[in-house]
Amino acid sequence: MKTRLFLASALVLATAACGGEKKPAESPESTAGITETSAQEDMPPPPAKEGDESAAPAPEGEATGAAGGVIKLAAVKITPVKKGTKDKPVELKADGTVSVDGKPAATIKGDSVDSSGGTSMVTVGVDGSLVGNGVSPGYKFEGDELVHENGSKLSVDDEGTISLTKDGKSEPLAKTEGGAAAKRAALIATVLWLTVPAPAKVTTAKPKK
């Protein structure tokens, strides 16, 4: 009996001295301190999915919003339809330079047209209206058509013909090469350098006495 008590006491003392079971030493490469958040921060962002417009920037030169009064440029040649008039051929180059009858006349840049001497001829407002000493007041773009407050309208069809519609009738004023690609530029050139007939005045018959 005494021997059993002695062995039991010795076992208790040995256990107390060792402090219980020893825990295994932590590996220096332990990932216990890495949280889910820190792991996500170290991960590279996922590649943009095809068709995700917000991930890819807009191509250089491509409009990302309203263009306002900016005049689209393209190579355009305008030839008056009627012969014997004082109107001369007008040529617009893709860089915005304009020549009339082969002579430098103006430059189109942004929303304005300046003469070769540097004088402002016309500016297109954000609402499409034309303002300047080179054009008659009252012109305004509605889409790709140039309307006047007197009721007339200038337009360019898909074949490049510039026509004036007035009093319910339409007549061609000029033929263009490339005019369908830059309709506004072609119409601005028309009112600046070609003769645009004014609409007939409406007369009211006076009552007989």
C-alpha positions, 0 to 999 in steps of 0.5 A: 500500500505504501509503495502505491501511494509513493508512486502516485505522489511521485507521478503527480510531482513529475507532472507538475514540474513539467507544466503539463503537456508541452505544446509543439513549437510554432513553425516560423513559416506559420500563417496564423497571422495572415487574415483573409483580408491581408491575403486579398490585398496581396492578390493581384486584381482579376483581369478585365472581362471581355466586353467590360467597357468600364475597364478599358479606356476610350480610344484616343480621339473618340468622343466620350460625350456630347461633341457640342459645336465641334465640326467633323473634318474630312476631305471634301470637294464641293462643286456648284451645280449652276454654271455661269455663277460667281461661285467657285469650287471649294475644297476642304482637306482632312487637316481643316484647311479650306481653299476656294478655286485653288487658293487658301481661304480658311481653316476649320478647327474645333468649332470655328472657321477662321479666314487665312488672314486670321479673322473669325468667320463663323463659330458653331455654338453648343446648341448648333447655332452659327454665329459670325460675320461670315454667315447670315444670322438665323442658321442653326443645325438640327442634326446634320441639317442646317435650318434657317429661321426663315423656314429654309433648310440645307441638307446633304444626301448620302450621295453628296448632293447639297440641296436647299429646301424652301417653300416646299420645293427642293433644288440642288446647289452643289455636288460633293465628293466626300460630303456625306462623311462631313455633312456639317463641314460641307454645309458650313462651306456652302453658306460661307462661299456659295450663293444660297437663294433666299426663300420667296417672301410671302405677300398678302393681297390687299383687299380691293376697295 
